[in-house]
Amino acid sequence: MINPDAKLVQNIFDEKNLQKPTRDGFGTGTVEAGTENPDVFVLCADLSESTRAEWFQKEFPERFIEMGIAEQNMAATAAGFALAGKVPFMASYAAFSPGRNYEQIRTTIALNKQHVVVCGMHAGVSVGPDGATHQMLEDIGLMRMLPGMVVIAPSDAEEARKAVVAAAKVTTPIYIRFGRSPTPLFTTVETPFEIGKALLLWDSENFSEDTSLGNQPHISILTTGSMAYQALAATRALDAEGIKSLVLSVPTIKPLDTKAILSAAKRTGKVITIEEHNVLGGFGSAVAEFLSETYPVQITRLGTQDVFGQSGTPEELLEHYGLSAARIADAVRKIVQ
């Protein structure tokens, strides 16, 4: 499978492809950013191992701040570091940051327009057995409502690394969402990443194995975060059945790449959004809000349907909530047929 934009995406169905959690991209990205910029600091709330903050700690112990289980203090301290000209990354589980310290993020970081990178780990149902208390499904909605806050959900560990490095170089408050479970690594070092830009991963019209006429896509599949892999796997099955599609990965949820989304909507007239998040207030809502005002089309939003998560394996939970490749394919068939 080739990326129509850059031709720099690996064949995702190669069994030799590595699988890494996107939180690994946080670890490698902060080390890279810290090497480039001595003003980069990492703050953590007693979860340095599972957030991968310990990777930065080992390289730059003098620039690592262990805050303990005090997420509210961590947000206020990070704002102070930014005011002093530093570039702070603050890491915890998304259920606790922004879940527990939302008011401090809102008041000390967003309201004051401080360049703090809030990093929410273990987001989504793929946290698995940790259950509903730790499966943060509301963070995208919370953070994208904050004025001036950039919101990013990388699709794999390599893109997560790039997002972290890019976040260190801007001047706005940023929220980056990371997952716990390993997912296929399908982008490469050369695959472009730019905050605010979407990436076309698949287009049946140009890259279908079926070279006959009639490959114009029937539907636009818009994804964010690790759902990109599930969408591409679904597309492979659908294409074999004659259901053509395009897959647009949208790692930056705010600001949206409105040009790419509008182009996709105009090409097919049908849009399906996929996110490991509540459909209320999340990525699908952002897309629906934009298209309803500019180019109204049929939109279906896949995600958790106004419910909390539950315990189970990541695979079981993705299947249960309609986010596995098979369930995505079923949803597309219903829309198209």
Kinemage of the C-alpha trace (Angstrom):
@kinemage 1
@onewidth
@group {chain A} dominant
@subgroup {mainchain}
@vectorlist {calphas} color= white
{ca met a 1} P 0.000 0.000 0.000
{ca ile a 2} L 1.397 3.357 -1.043
{ca asn a 3} L 0.700 6.794 0.328
{ca pro a 4} L -0.653 8.904 -2.570
{ca asp a 5} L 0.727 12.091 -1.015
{ca ala a 6} L 4.309 11.093 -0.385
{ca lys a 7} L 4.731 7.393 -1.292
{ca leu a 8} L 6.480 6.974 2.033
{ca val a 9} L 4.158 4.662 3.955
{ca gln a 10} L 5.141 1.059 4.456
{ca asn a 11} L 2.998 -1.882 3.404
{ca ile a 12} L 0.930 -2.177 6.568
{ca phe a 13} L 0.135 -5.824 5.884
{ca asp a 14} L 3.768 -6.896 5.987
{ca glu a 15} L 4.019 -9.302 8.938
{ca lys a 16} L 7.580 -8.071 9.535
{ca asn a 17} L 6.341 -4.623 10.504
{ca leu a 18} L 7.113 -3.669 14.077
{ca gln a 19} L 4.409 -2.927 16.610
{ca lys a 20} L 4.974 -0.182 19.152
{ca pro a 21} L 2.696 1.859 21.399
{ca thr a 22} L 2.481 5.524 20.485
{ca arg a 23} L 3.736 6.352 24.000
{ca asp a 24} L 7.135 5.085 22.786
{ca gly a 25} L 7.095 8.024 20.391
{ca phe a 26} L 6.809 10.325 23.388
{ca gly a 27} L 9.934 8.790 24.930
{ca thr a 28} L 12.071 8.995 21.803
{ca gly a 29} L 10.615 12.348 20.783
{ca thr a 30} L 11.359 14.091 24.071
{ca val a 31} L 14.941 12.803 24.027
{ca glu a 32} L 15.342 14.157 20.486
{ca ala a 33} L 13.732 17.469 21.369
{ca gly a 34} L 15.850 17.707 24.526
{ca thr a 35} L 19.010 17.082 22.548
{ca glu a 36} L 18.141 19.868 20.114
{ca asn a 37} L 16.968 22.347 22.735
{ca pro a 38} L 18.444 22.615 26.262
{ca asp a 39} L 15.297 24.441 27.395
{ca val a 40} L 13.140 21.312 27.019
{ca phe a 41} L 12.008 19.883 30.359
{ca val a 42} L 9.802 16.906 31.217
{ca leu a 43} L 7.495 16.832 34.242
{ca cys a 44} L 5.801 13.619 35.326
{ca ala a 45} L 3.206 12.648 37.943
{ca asp a 46} L 4.677 9.435 39.382
{ca leu a 47} L 4.298 7.475 36.138
{ca ser a 48} L 7.685 7.844 34.490
{ca glu a 49} L 7.992 4.202 33.452
{ca ser a 50} L 4.572 3.688 31.895
{ca thr a 51} L 4.519 7.114 30.226
{ca arg a 52} L 8.075 6.590 28.887
{ca ala a 53} L 9.165 9.809 30.592
{ca glu a 54} L 11.994 7.801 32.158
{ca trp a 55} L 13.690 7.724 28.751
{ca phe a 56} L 14.161 11.494 28.991
{ca gln a 57} L 15.056 11.199 32.658
{ca lys a 58} L 17.947 8.848 31.889
{ca glu a 59} L 19.373 11.224 29.282
{ca phe a 60} L 18.721 14.523 31.047
{ca pro a 61} L 18.169 13.909 34.775
{ca glu a 62} L 18.754 17.575 35.595
{ca arg a 63} L 15.815 18.522 33.327
{ca phe a 64} L 13.375 15.907 34.599
{ca ile a 65} L 10.959 16.902 37.381
{ca glu a 66} L 9.119 14.199 39.327
{ca met a 67} L 5.988 15.864 40.687
{ca gly a 68} L 4.510 12.854 42.472
{ca ile a 69} L 0.787 12.167 42.387
{ca ala a 70} L -0.054 15.859 42.052
{ca glu a 71} L -1.360 16.538 38.570
{ca gln a 72} L -2.811 19.935 39.471
{ca asn a 73} L 0.546 21.090 40.786
{ca met a 74} L 2.235 19.690 37.698
{ca ala a 75} L 0.081 21.832 35.387
{ca ala a 76} L 0.710 25.008 37.383
{ca thr a 77} L 4.439 24.263 37.615
{ca ala a 78} L 4.630 23.607 33.873
{ca ala a 79} L 2.985 26.982 33.239
{ca gly a 80} L 5.643 28.588 35.434
{ca phe a 81} L 8.420 26.885 33.476
{ca ala a 82} L 6.905 28.215 30.237
{ca leu a 83} L 6.713 31.726 31.681
{ca ala a 84} L 10.427 31.419 32.467
{ca gly a 85} L 11.207 30.619 28.831
{ca lys a 86} L 11.438 26.833 29.107
{ca val a 87} L 9.614 24.254 26.989
{ca pro a 88} L 7.843 21.917 29.427
{ca phe a 89} L 6.259 18.590 28.528
{ca met a 90} L 3.964 17.245 31.257
{ca ala a 91} L 3.080 13.549 31.245
{ca ser a 92} L 0.497 11.436 33.021
{ca tyr a 93} L -2.396 9.151 32.143
{ca ala a 94} L -5.041 11.033 30.175
{ca ala a 95} L -7.592 10.068 32.836
{ca phe a 96} L -5.595 12.239 35.268
{ca ser a 97} L -4.195 14.861 32.912
{ca pro a 98} L -6.390 16.460 31.588
{ca gly a 99} L -8.944 14.420 33.542
{ca arg a 100} L -7.968 15.521 37.044
{ca asn a 101} L -6.239 18.861 36.416
{ca tyr a 102} L -8.479 20.391 33.768
{ca glu a 103} L -9.047 23.592 35.718
{ca gln a 104} L -5.311 24.202 36.128
{ca ile a 105} L -4.686 23.480 32.431
{ca arg a 106} L -7.489 25.858 31.533
{ca thr a 107} L -6.468 28.694 33.826
{ca thr a 108} L -2.687 28.578 34.111
{ca ile a 109} L -1.818 27.234 30.648
{ca ala a 110} L -4.563 27.925 28.083
{ca leu a 111} L -5.860 31.217 29.443
{ca asn a 112} L -2.314 32.564 29.646
{ca lys a 113} L -1.378 31.121 26.226
{ca gln a 114} L 1.647 29.308 27.619
{ca his a 115} L 3.680 26.929 25.494
{ca val a 116} L 3.140 23.791 27.559
{ca val a 117} L 2.815 20.373 25.912
{ca val a 118} L 0.230 18.347 27.821
{ca cys a 119} L 0.744 14.645 27.115
{ca gly a 120} L -2.146 12.285 27.925
{ca met a 121} L -1.090 8.635 27.973
{ca his a 122} L -3.134 5.417 27.960
{ca ala a 123} L -6.075 7.105 26.230
{ca gly a 124} L -8.903 5.140 24.619
{ca val a 125} L -10.402 1.713 25.243
{ca ser a 126} L -7.248 -0.099 24.097
{ca val a 127} L -5.842 0.437 27.591
{ca gly a 128} L -7.708 -2.843 28.063
{ca pro a 129} L -7.974 -4.482 31.504
{ca asp a 130} L -7.473 -1.172 33.344
{ca gly a 131} L -11.171 -0.588 32.776
{ca ala a 132} L -13.479 2.393 32.672
{ca thr a 133} L -11.667 4.512 35.258
{ca his a 134} L -8.497 4.614 33.152
{ca gln a 135} L -9.986 4.487 29.647
{ca met a 136} L -10.138 8.208 28.933
{ca leu a 137} L -12.719 8.774 26.204
{ca glu a 138} L -13.472 12.449 26.769
{ca asp a 139} L -10.070 14.144 26.527
{ca ile a 140} L -10.278 15.270 22.902
{ca gly a 141} L -13.555 17.036 23.637
{ca leu a 142} L -12.205 18.660 26.782
{ca met a 143} L -9.030 19.934 25.181
{ca arg a 144} L -10.332 21.062 21.803
{ca met a 145} L -12.832 23.339 23.542
{ca leu a 146} L -10.025 25.307 25.171
{ca pro a 147} L -9.309 28.471 23.152
{ca gly a 148} L -5.907 28.324 21.463
{ca met a 149} L -5.225 24.694 22.384
{ca val a 150} L -3.756 22.520 19.598
{ca val a 151} L -4.917 18.871 19.786
{ca ile a 152} L -2.974 15.989 18.192
{ca ala a 153} L -3.565 12.208 18.117
{ca pro a 154} L -0.685 10.474 16.279
{ca ser a 155} L -1.400 7.346 14.234
{ca asp a 156} L 1.692 5.327 15.195
{ca ala a 157} L 4.866 5.576 17.276
{ca glu a 158} L 6.914 7.170 14.500
{ca glu a 159} L 4.335 9.860 13.887
{ca ala a 160} L 4.122 10.363 17.664
{ca arg a 161} L 7.865 11.023 17.754
{ca lys a 162} L 7.509 13.632 15.033
{ca ala a 163} L 4.560 15.242 16.794
{ca val a 164} L 6.586 15.610 19.995
{ca val a 165} L 9.550 17.138 18.169
{ca ala a 166} L 7.240 19.505 16.285
{ca ala a 167} L 5.403 20.468 19.479
{ca ala a 168} L 8.669 21.642 21.049
{ca lys a 169} L 9.100 24.207 18.273
{ca val a 170} L 5.765 26.029 18.296
{ca thr a 171} L 4.532 28.640 20.751
{ca thr a 172} L 0.958 27.574 21.568
{ca pro a 173} L -0.452 25.251 24.242
{ca ile a 174} L -0.626 21.715 22.850
{ca tyr a 175} L -2.317 18.477 23.859
{ca ile a 176} L -0.971 15.208 22.447
{ca arg a 177} L -2.844 11.942 22.972
{ca phe a 178} L -0.958 8.644 23.290
{ca gly a 179} L -1.954 4.978 23.564
{ca arg a 180} L -0.706 2.121 25.693
{ca ser a 181} L -1.149 -0.914 23.441
{ca pro a 182} L 1.305 -1.697 20.636
{ca thr a 183} L 0.005 -0.861 17.166
{ca pro a 184} L 1.598 -1.478 13.751
{ca leu a 185} L 4.311 0.958 12.753
{ca phe a 186} L 3.386 1.860 9.185
{ca thr a 187} L 4.799 5.344 8.646
{ca thr a 188} L 8.496 5.877 8.055
{ca val a 189} L 11.128 8.383 9.079
{ca glu a 190} L 10.585 10.106 5.724
{ca thr a 191} L 6.777 10.274 5.953
{ca pro a 192} L 5.899 13.956 6.275
{ca phe a 193} L 4.318 15.299 9.437
{ca glu a 194} L 3.179 18.852 9.966
{ca ile a 195} L 0.906 20.164 12.683
{ca gly a 196} L -2.433 20.987 11.081
{ca lys a 197} L -1.972 18.729 8.045
{ca ala a 198} L -3.801 15.507 7.151
{ca leu a 199} L -2.237 12.639 5.208
{ca leu a 200} L -3.917 10.671 2.417
{ca leu a 201} L -3.119 7.014 3.128
{ca trp a 202} L -5.241 5.256 0.526
{ca asp a 203} L -7.171 6.166 -2.602
{ca ser a 204} L -8.911 3.378 -4.532
{ca glu a 205} L -9.037 5.455 -7.697
{ca asn a 206} L -5.273 5.495 -8.016
{ca phe a 207} L -3.984 2.585 -5.983
{ca ser a 208} L -6.518 -0.201 -6.221
{ca glu a 209} L -5.297 -3.640 -7.257
{ca asp a 210} L -8.269 -3.665 -9.609
{ca thr a 211} L -7.125 -1.671 -12.627
{ca ser a 212} L -10.527 -1.652 -14.351
{ca leu a 213} L -12.639 1.468 -14.682
{ca gly a 214} L -14.961 2.564 -11.917
{ca asn a 215} L -12.506 2.986 -9.067
{ca gln a 216} L -13.842 6.371 -8.002
{ca pro a 217} L -14.175 6.110 -4.202
{ca his a 218} L -17.675 5.631 -2.800
{ca ile a 219} L -16.830 6.915 0.665
{ca ser a 220} L -14.239 8.994 2.511
{ca ile a 221} L -12.895 7.369 5.675
{ca leu a 222} L -11.433 9.939 8.064
{ca thr a 223} L -9.418 8.646 11.002
{ca thr a 224} L -7.400 9.973 13.889
{ca gly a 225} L -4.914 8.244 16.166
{ca ser a 226} L -4.253 4.520 15.921
{ca met a 227} L -7.575 3.956 14.160
{ca ala a 228} L -5.742 4.653 10.902
{ca tyr a 229} L -4.425 1.096 10.850
{ca gln a 230} L -7.858 -0.402 11.491
{ca ala a 231} L -9.316 1.738 8.702
{ca leu a 232} L -6.667 0.648 6.236
{ca ala a 233} L -7.215 -3.005 7.117
{ca ala a 234} L -10.948 -2.533 6.534
{ca thr a 235} L -10.276 -0.824 3.222
{ca arg a 236} L -8.324 -3.804 1.948
{ca ala a 237} L -11.338 -6.093 2.417
{ca leu a 238} L -13.794 -3.557 1.038
{ca asp a 239} L -11.739 -2.879 -2.066
{ca ala a 240} L -11.735 -6.586 -2.889
{ca glu a 241} L -15.547 -6.459 -2.776
{ca gly a 242} L -15.686 -3.499 -5.143
{ca ile a 243} L -16.373 -0.902 -2.444
{ca lys a 244} L -13.912 1.868 -3.169
{ca ser a 245} L -12.725 4.381 -0.618
{ca leu a 246} L -10.144 6.907 0.366
{ca val a 247} L -8.542 6.999 3.808
{ca leu a 248} L -7.469 10.325 5.239
{ca ser a 249} L -5.443 10.266 8.451
{ca val a 250} L -6.061 13.425 10.487
{ca pro a 251} L -3.581 13.502 13.379
{ca thr a 252} L -4.237 17.169 14.134
{ca ile a 253} L -7.786 17.452 15.405
{ca lys a 254} L -7.395 21.144 16.151
{ca pro a 255} L -6.730 22.981 13.936
{ca leu a 256} L -8.326 20.702 11.349
{ca asp a 257} L -6.935 20.425 7.850
{ca thr a 258} L -10.167 21.807 6.446
{ca lys a 259} L -8.886 21.884 2.875
{ca ala a 260} L -8.167 18.134 2.852
{ca ile a 261} L -11.426 17.272 4.623
{ca leu a 262} L -13.490 19.404 2.266
{ca ser a 263} L -11.797 17.834 -0.746
{ca ala a 264} L -12.531 14.333 0.556
{ca ala a 265} L -16.179 15.186 1.227
{ca lys a 266} L -16.662 16.664 -2.233
{ca arg a 267} L -15.164 13.622 -3.931
{ca thr a 268} L -17.493 11.059 -2.375
{ca gly a 269} L -20.443 12.812 -0.756
{ca lys a 270} L -20.235 10.325 2.129
{ca val a 271} L -17.943 10.558 5.162
{ca ile a 272} L -17.279 8.197 8.035
{ca thr a 273} L -15.100 9.273 10.968
{ca ile a 274} L -13.293 6.842 13.274
{ca glu a 275} L -11.866 7.603 16.693
{ca glu a 276} L -11.054 5.783 19.919
{ca his a 277} L -13.084 8.350 21.833
{ca asn a 278} L -16.659 9.304 22.630
{ca val a 279} L -18.436 10.383 19.443
{ca leu a 280} L -19.790 13.363 21.417
{ca gly a 281} L -17.362 16.255 21.275
{ca gly a 282} L -14.479 14.399 19.673
{ca phe a 283} L -12.901 14.161 16.229
{ca gly a 284} L -16.128 13.201 14.468
{ca ser a 285} L -17.902 16.142 16.042
{ca ala a 286} L -15.182 18.499 14.821
{ca val a 287} L -15.530 17.167 11.267
{ca ala a 288} L -19.330 17.308 11.387
{ca glu a 289} L -19.296 20.868 12.703
{ca phe a 290} L -17.018 22.002 9.898
{ca leu a 291} L -18.825 20.222 7.056
{ca ser a 292} L -22.301 21.216 8.268
{ca glu a 293} L -21.339 24.857 7.744
{ca thr a 294} L -19.392 24.471 4.506
{ca tyr a 295} L -20.447 21.374 2.544
{ca pro a 296} L -23.188 19.257 4.189
{ca val a 297} L -22.838 15.555 3.378
{ca gln a 298} L -23.870 12.258 4.939
{ca ile a 299} L -21.661 11.662 8.003
{ca thr a 300} L -21.397 8.590 10.211
{ca arg a 301} L -19.293 8.794 13.376
{ca leu a 302} L -17.678 5.644 14.758
{ca gly a 303} L -16.419 5.704 18.337
{ca thr a 304} L -17.821 4.943 21.758
{ca gln a 305} L -21.479 5.904 21.739
{ca asp a 306} L -21.886 8.043 24.872
{ca val a 307} L -20.755 5.240 27.188
{ca phe a 308} L -17.847 4.546 29.492
{ca gly a 309} L -15.332 1.806 28.760
{ca gln a 310} L -14.970 -1.558 30.473
{ca ser a 311} L -12.333 -4.201 31.156
{ca gly a 312} L -11.177 -6.530 28.417
{ca thr a 313} L -8.315 -7.107 26.027
{ca pro a 314} L -7.656 -4.307 23.536
{ca glu a 315} L -8.839 -6.550 20.706
{ca glu a 316} L -12.061 -7.451 22.506
{ca leu a 317} L -12.835 -3.840 23.291
{ca leu a 318} L -12.183 -2.544 19.786
{ca glu a 319} L -14.513 -5.237 18.478
{ca his a 320} L -17.163 -4.497 21.114
{ca tyr a 321} L -17.215 -0.780 20.388
{ca gly a 322} L -17.253 -1.206 16.618
{ca leu a 323} L -13.681 -0.035 16.072
{ca ser a 324} L -12.015 -3.181 14.747
{ca ala a 325} L -11.258 -3.479 11.040
{ca ala a 326} L -14.104 -5.966 10.606
{ca arg a 327} L -16.652 -3.745 12.334
{ca ile a 328} L -15.475 -0.691 10.396
{ca ala a 329} L -15.929 -2.626 7.152
{ca asp a 330} L -19.455 -3.592 8.220
{ca ala a 331} L -20.303 0.045 8.906
{ca val a 332} L -19.005 1.116 5.499
{ca arg a 333} L -21.016 -1.606 3.743
{ca lys a 334} L -24.224 -0.372 5.369
{ca ile a 335} L -23.533 3.205 4.315
{ca val a 336} L -22.575 2.410 0.739
{ca gln a 337} L -25.119 -0.302 0.002
